């Protein structure tokens, strides 16, 4: 990758959309919850769960009665990554589905201009995610509980036809239909569209065979250590990454939370984290790391600098709840001028 130039920060010079995201659109509720409530429901920090309406109806009442709600913010892995890229000045778009009656809370303008959004509005509530932190937990590690709702219809009808962009960024859904729509889009998309993929624990649990069509198209894969082990079944990170690169994936970015990231390309590059003075909430930091890495790729940065910016962007994001502290264009420009 070449050294970036500041001229390329003005993505309006280019007709193509820089990045289109295709993933869940959620309303994230941020709570500080008493340990006894989380222990009662066996909810473990650092984990993600999918629950149905019956479970939510019982748990939510207890949560409201005993926990402290901090804020409500738009969320979803691909949506967070795209929102970060848009805030950094790139032209972005999105494919997804939301409820007609509460879609305004999702702040779709965070994701791009209306003409670049392919979001299906339906008569169903938008996706919901409870992002909970144990009261008194200094690590601020979160627990995610997801109710998919309208996300089950993402990519339906004509929303995936004629997509044209530099990068297509795919993340997970709970239900099978949106995954089939992603697979259809991958099969039909032009060869010049570059693909990045962040499967998350939900998709990794589906197994290698199910995800193979996307993995064979992906140029960059973002994955955690636990997801890597679940997907490949190998405890050795180097071996698991080697298996993935045999499918043609050029870059595997292993996200390691507070330890930073490891980037595997022609060689392994470890990028540590500089811990911020204040950690408000870690939710979405991995999504912002993916956005930072893609920003570097769009600006032709070296792989090492892509990794460095990914870690810096993620560290910036945890200074606030939701998207409050996401890096902006000035943050990106300062980094570009330093490399």
C-alpha positions as CSV (number, residue, x, y, z in Angstrom):
1,X,0.0,0.0,0.0
2,X,1.2,3.5,-0.9
3,X,1.7,6.4,1.5
4,X,-1.6,8.3,1.8
5,X,-2.1,11.8,0.6
6,X,-4.4,14.4,2.2
7,X,-6.2,14.9,-1.2
8,X,-7.8,11.5,-0.9
9,X,-9.4,12.4,2.4
10,X,-12.0,14.3,0.3
11,X,-14.0,11.2,-0.8
12,X,-16.4,13.6,-2.6
13,X,-13.8,13.6,-5.4
14,X,-14.9,10.1,-6.3
15,X,-18.2,8.9,-7.7
16,X,-18.1,5.5,-6.1
17,X,-19.3,5.0,-2.6
18,X,-16.3,4.2,-0.4
19,X,-17.9,1.6,1.8
20,X,-21.4,0.0,1.9
21,X,-22.2,-1.9,5.1
22,X,-24.6,-4.8,5.2
23,X,-25.6,-5.9,8.7
24,X,-27.9,-5.4,11.6
25,X,-29.5,-2.1,12.6
26,X,-30.1,-2.1,16.4
27,X,-31.1,0.3,19.1
28,X,-28.5,-0.1,21.8
29,X,-29.6,0.4,25.4
30,X,-26.7,1.0,27.7
31,X,-27.2,-0.1,31.3
32,X,-25.2,-0.5,34.5
33,X,-26.7,-3.6,36.1
34,X,-26.3,-5.1,39.5
35,X,-24.1,-8.2,39.5
36,X,-26.8,-10.3,41.2
37,X,-29.2,-9.8,38.3
38,X,-26.6,-10.7,35.7
39,X,-25.5,-13.7,37.7
40,X,-29.2,-14.8,38.0
41,X,-29.5,-15.0,34.3
42,X,-26.0,-16.3,33.8
43,X,-24.9,-13.4,31.7
44,X,-21.1,-13.2,31.5
45,X,-19.0,-10.0,30.7
46,X,-17.5,-10.1,27.2
47,X,-20.2,-12.4,25.9
48,X,-23.0,-11.9,23.4
49,X,-26.4,-13.6,23.6
50,X,-29.5,-13.9,21.3
51,X,-32.8,-14.1,23.1
52,X,-36.5,-14.3,22.1
53,X,-39.4,-12.0,23.0
54,X,-40.5,-14.3,25.9
55,X,-37.1,-14.0,27.6
56,X,-37.0,-10.2,27.0
57,X,-40.4,-9.7,28.5
58,X,-39.3,-11.2,31.8
59,X,-35.8,-10.0,32.0
60,X,-36.5,-6.4,30.9
61,X,-38.9,-5.7,33.7
62,X,-36.3,-6.8,36.3
63,X,-33.6,-4.8,34.5
64,X,-35.7,-1.6,34.6
65,X,-36.5,-2.1,38.3
66,X,-32.9,-2.6,39.4
67,X,-30.4,-1.2,36.9
68,X,-29.4,2.3,35.8
69,X,-29.9,3.2,32.1
70,X,-27.2,5.4,30.8
71,X,-28.3,6.2,27.2
72,X,-29.9,4.9,24.1
73,X,-27.9,4.9,20.9
74,X,-28.0,3.4,17.4
75,X,-25.9,0.3,17.0
76,X,-25.1,-2.9,15.0
77,X,-21.6,-4.0,14.0
78,X,-21.7,-2.9,10.3
79,X,-23.7,0.2,11.2
80,X,-21.1,1.2,13.8
81,X,-18.2,0.7,11.4
82,X,-20.0,2.7,8.6
83,X,-21.0,5.5,11.0
84,X,-17.3,5.8,12.1
85,X,-16.2,5.9,8.4
86,X,-18.8,8.5,7.6
87,X,-17.8,10.7,10.5
88,X,-14.2,10.4,9.3
89,X,-15.3,11.9,5.9
90,X,-15.8,8.9,3.7
91,X,-18.8,8.4,1.4
92,X,-20.8,5.5,2.9
93,X,-24.0,3.6,2.3
94,X,-25.9,0.8,4.0
95,X,-28.2,-2.2,3.4
96,X,-30.5,-3.2,6.2
97,X,-34.0,-3.2,7.6
98,X,-35.7,-1.2,10.4
99,X,-39.1,-0.7,12.0
100,X,-41.2,2.1,10.5
101,X,-42.3,3.5,13.8
102,X,-38.9,3.8,15.5
103,X,-36.4,4.1,12.7
104,X,-35.8,7.7,13.5
105,X,-34.0,6.7,16.7
106,X,-31.5,4.8,14.5
107,X,-30.2,8.1,13.2
108,X,-29.8,6.8,9.6
109,X,-28.1,10.0,8.6
110,X,-25.0,8.6,10.5
111,X,-24.7,6.0,7.8
112,X,-24.7,8.1,4.7
113,X,-26.8,10.3,2.4
114,X,-30.4,9.1,1.7
115,X,-29.5,8.2,-1.9
116,X,-26.8,5.8,-0.6
117,X,-29.0,3.9,1.9
118,X,-31.0,0.8,1.0
119,X,-32.9,0.3,4.2
120,X,-36.2,-1.5,4.1
121,X,-38.8,-0.1,6.6
122,X,-41.3,-2.6,7.9
123,X,-44.2,-2.9,10.4
124,X,-42.1,-4.4,13.1
125,X,-39.9,-3.0,15.9
126,X,-36.3,-2.3,15.0
127,X,-33.6,-4.6,16.4
128,X,-32.7,-4.2,20.0
129,X,-29.5,-4.7,21.9
130,X,-29.0,-4.5,25.7
131,X,-25.4,-3.5,26.3
132,X,-24.9,-4.1,30.0
133,X,-21.9,-3.4,32.3
134,X,-21.7,-4.9,35.8
135,X,-21.9,-2.2,38.4
136,X,-18.4,-1.7,39.9
137,X,-16.6,-3.4,37.0
138,X,-13.5,-1.3,36.4
139,X,-12.7,-3.1,33.1
140,X,-16.1,-1.8,31.7
141,X,-16.4,-5.0,29.7
142,X,-20.0,-5.3,28.4
143,X,-22.6,-8.0,28.0
144,X,-24.7,-7.9,24.9
145,X,-28.2,-9.4,24.6
146,X,-29.8,-9.1,21.1
147,X,-33.4,-9.3,19.9
148,X,-33.3,-9.2,16.1
149,X,-36.8,-8.0,15.2
150,X,-36.8,-6.1,11.9
151,X,-33.3,-7.2,11.0
152,X,-34.8,-10.5,9.9
153,X,-35.9,-8.8,6.7
154,X,-32.6,-7.2,5.8
155,X,-31.6,-7.4,2.1
156,X,-35.1,-8.5,1.0
157,X,-36.7,-7.5,-2.3
158,X,-34.6,-5.1,-4.4
159,X,-32.3,-3.6,-1.7
160,X,-29.3,-5.7,-2.8
161,X,-29.5,-5.2,-6.6
162,X,-27.0,-3.1,-8.5
163,X,-24.7,-2.4,-5.6
164,X,-21.6,-0.5,-6.6
165,X,-18.9,0.6,-4.2
166,X,-15.2,0.3,-3.4
167,X,-15.7,-1.9,-0.3
168,X,-18.6,-4.0,0.9
169,X,-18.4,-4.6,4.6
170,X,-20.5,-7.6,5.9
171,X,-21.4,-8.5,9.5
172,X,-23.7,-11.0,11.1
173,X,-27.5,-11.5,11.4
174,X,-29.3,-13.9,13.7
175,X,-31.7,-15.3,11.2
176,X,-31.0,-17.4,8.0
177,X,-32.8,-15.2,5.5
178,X,-30.5,-12.1,5.7
179,X,-27.5,-14.5,5.5
180,X,-28.9,-15.9,2.3
181,X,-29.4,-12.4,1.0
182,X,-25.7,-11.6,1.8
183,X,-24.6,-14.8,0.0
184,X,-26.7,-13.8,-3.0
185,X,-25.2,-10.4,-3.1
186,X,-21.7,-11.8,-2.8
187,X,-22.3,-14.2,-5.7
188,X,-23.7,-11.4,-8.0
189,X,-21.4,-8.5,-7.0
190,X,-18.9,-7.3,-9.6
191,X,-15.3,-8.5,-9.2
192,X,-14.0,-5.0,-8.6
193,X,-15.8,-4.7,-5.3
194,X,-13.5,-5.5,-2.4
195,X,-15.1,-7.4,0.5
196,X,-14.4,-7.1,4.2
197,X,-16.1,-9.5,6.7
198,X,-16.6,-9.4,10.4
199,X,-18.6,-12.6,11.2
200,X,-18.9,-12.2,15.0
201,X,-19.7,-15.1,17.3
202,X,-23.2,-15.7,15.7
203,X,-21.9,-16.4,12.2
204,X,-18.8,-18.3,13.4
205,X,-21.1,-20.7,15.3
206,X,-22.7,-21.6,12.0
207,X,-19.5,-23.2,10.8
208,X,-16.9,-22.9,8.0
209,X,-19.0,-24.6,5.3
210,X,-21.8,-22.0,5.7
211,X,-19.5,-19.1,5.5
212,X,-17.2,-20.4,2.8
213,X,-18.7,-18.4,-0.1
214,X,-18.1,-15.1,1.8
215,X,-14.7,-16.1,3.1
216,X,-13.5,-16.9,-0.5
217,X,-14.5,-13.4,-1.6
218,X,-13.2,-11.5,1.5
219,X,-10.0,-9.6,1.2
220,X,-10.0,-8.6,4.9
221,X,-11.4,-10.7,7.8
222,X,-11.9,-9.2,11.2
223,X,-12.2,-11.8,13.9
224,X,-11.6,-12.3,17.7
225,X,-9.5,-15.1,19.2
226,X,-12.6,-16.9,20.5
227,X,-14.4,-16.6,17.1
228,X,-11.3,-17.9,15.4
229,X,-11.2,-21.0,17.5
230,X,-14.9,-21.6,17.1
231,X,-14.8,-21.2,13.3
232,X,-11.7,-23.2,12.6
233,X,-11.5,-25.5,15.6
234,X,-7.8,-25.0,16.1
235,X,-6.4,-23.6,19.3
236,X,-3.2,-22.4,17.7
237,X,-3.8,-18.9,16.3
238,X,-1.2,-19.2,13.6
239,X,-2.6,-22.5,12.3
240,X,-6.2,-21.2,12.3
241,X,-5.2,-18.0,10.4
242,X,-3.2,-20.1,7.9
243,X,-6.3,-22.1,7.2
244,X,-8.3,-19.0,6.5
245,X,-5.6,-17.5,4.2
246,X,-5.7,-20.6,2.1
247,X,-9.2,-19.5,1.0
248,X,-7.7,-16.4,-0.5
249,X,-8.1,-13.9,2.3
250,X,-5.2,-11.5,2.1
251,X,-5.4,-9.9,5.5
252,X,-6.7,-11.4,8.8
253,X,-7.1,-9.0,11.6
254,X,-7.4,-10.7,15.0
255,X,-9.0,-8.4,17.5
256,X,-7.7,-8.8,21.0
257,X,-9.6,-6.2,23.0
258,X,-7.3,-4.4,25.5
259,X,-4.3,-6.3,24.0
260,X,-4.7,-4.6,20.6
261,X,-4.8,-6.5,17.4
262,X,-2.6,-8.9,15.4
263,X,-2.6,-8.4,11.6
264,X,-1.6,-11.4,9.4
265,X,-0.7,-10.7,5.8
266,X,2.7,-11.6,4.4
267,X,3.9,-11.6,8.0
268,X,2.4,-11.1,11.4
269,X,2.2,-7.6,12.9
270,X,1.2,-7.0,16.5
271,X,-0.2,-3.6,17.3
272,X,-0.6,-2.9,21.1
273,X,-3.1,-0.6,22.6
274,X,-2.3,2.6,24.5
275,X,-4.9,2.4,27.3
276,X,-7.0,5.6,27.5
277,X,-7.1,7.5,30.8
278,X,-10.9,7.0,31.0
279,X,-12.8,4.0,29.8
280,X,-16.6,4.8,29.6
281,X,-17.8,1.9,27.5
282,X,-16.1,-0.7,25.2
283,X,-19.2,-1.5,23.2
284,X,-18.5,-1.2,19.5
285,X,-14.8,-0.7,19.9
286,X,-14.1,-3.7,17.6
287,X,-16.4,-2.2,15.0
288,X,-14.5,1.1,15.1
289,X,-11.2,-0.8,14.8
290,X,-12.6,-2.4,11.6
291,X,-13.5,1.1,10.4
292,X,-10.1,2.4,11.1
293,X,-8.4,-0.4,9.2
294,X,-10.7,0.1,6.2
295,X,-10.0,3.9,6.4
296,X,-6.3,3.1,6.1
297,X,-7.0,0.7,3.2
298,X,-9.0,3.4,1.4
299,X,-6.1,5.8,1.8
300,X,-3.5,3.3,0.6
301,X,-1.7,3.2,4.0
302,X,0.8,0.5,4.7
303,X,-0.7,-2.6,6.5
304,X,1.2,-1.6,9.7
305,X,-0.3,1.9,9.6
306,X,-3.8,0.5,8.9
307,X,-3.3,-1.5,12.1
308,X,-2.0,1.4,14.1
309,X,-4.9,3.6,13.0
310,X,-7.4,0.8,13.7
311,X,-6.2,0.6,17.3
312,X,-6.1,4.4,17.8
313,X,-9.6,4.8,16.4
314,X,-11.0,2.0,18.7
315,X,-9.2,3.6,21.7
316,X,-10.8,6.9,20.9
317,X,-14.3,5.4,20.7
318,X,-14.4,4.0,24.3
319,X,-14.3,7.5,25.8
320,X,-18.1,7.7,25.5
321,X,-21.3,5.6,25.2
322,X,-22.4,4.4,21.8
323,X,-21.1,6.7,19.0
324,X,-20.5,9.7,21.3
325,X,-16.7,9.6,21.0
326,X,-16.1,8.1,17.5
327,X,-13.1,9.5,15.7
328,X,-13.8,12.3,13.2
329,X,-12.2,13.6,10.0
330,X,-9.8,15.8,12.0
331,X,-8.7,12.8,14.0
332,X,-7.9,10.9,10.8
333,X,-6.1,13.9,9.3
334,X,-3.9,14.2,12.3
335,X,-2.9,10.6,11.9
336,X,-2.3,10.9,8.2
337,X,0.0,13.9,8.7
338,X,2.0,11.9,11.2
339,X,2.9,8.9,9.0
